[in-house]
Amino acid sequence: MKILSALLVSFLSLSVSASEEDAATELFSVLQMEQLLAQKAINYKKQMVLALASTEMPDEES
């Protein structure tokens, strides 16, 4: 997740000043975006596992 936040900050830095980049970095820190995104990824993985487990695979026809 550090990579994701670094990429987002890097992307923002292309079109914003250094002070705006610092503000964005501080906002990510205050909002705990790294932990939030990590938790969302875990939740999505759990949902995908449940969705795959609940779908029945058709029997292979020989």
C-alpha positions in Angstrom: 0.0 0.0 0.0 2.9 2.3 0.5 3.6 2.0 -3.2 0.0 3.0 -4.0 0.1 6.1 -1.8 3.5 7.0 -3.3 2.2 6.7 -6.8 -0.8 8.8 -6.0 1.3 11.5 -4.4 3.7 11.3 -7.4 0.8 11.7 -9.8 -0.5 14.6 -7.8 2.9 16.2 -7.9 2.8 16.4 -11.6 0.2 19.1 -11.5 0.5 20.7 -8.1 3.1 22.7 -6.2 5.3 21.3 -3.4 3.0 22.8 -0.7 0.0 21.2 -2.2 1.9 17.9 -2.4 2.8 18.3 1.3 -0.9 19.0 2.1 -2.0 15.9 0.1 0.6 13.7 1.9 -0.6 15.1 5.3 -4.2 14.4 4.3 -3.4 10.8 3.4 -1.7 10.5 6.8 -4.5 12.0 8.8 -7.1 10.0 7.0 -5.0 6.8 7.4 -5.6 6.1 3.7 -2.9 3.4 3.6 -4.6 1.4 6.3 -8.1 2.1 4.8 -7.0 0.9 1.4 -5.3 -2.2 2.9 -8.5 -3.1 4.7 -10.6 -2.6 1.6 -8.3 -4.9 -0.4 -8.7 -7.6 2.3 -12.5 -7.2 2.3 -12.6 -7.4 -1.5 -10.5 -10.6 -1.4 -12.9 -12.1 1.1 -15.8 -11.2 -1.1 -14.2 -12.7 -4.1 -13.4 -15.9 -2.2 -17.0 -16.2 -1.0 -18.4 -15.4 -4.5 -16.2 -18.1 -6.1 -17.1 -20.6 -3.4 -20.8 -20.0 -3.9 -20.8 -20.5 -7.7 -21.1 -24.1 -8.8 -18.9 -25.2 -11.6 -20.7 -27.2 -14.2 -19.7 -30.8 -14.6 -17.3 -31.3 -17.5 -19.0 -33.1 -20.4 -17.0 -36.0 -21.8 
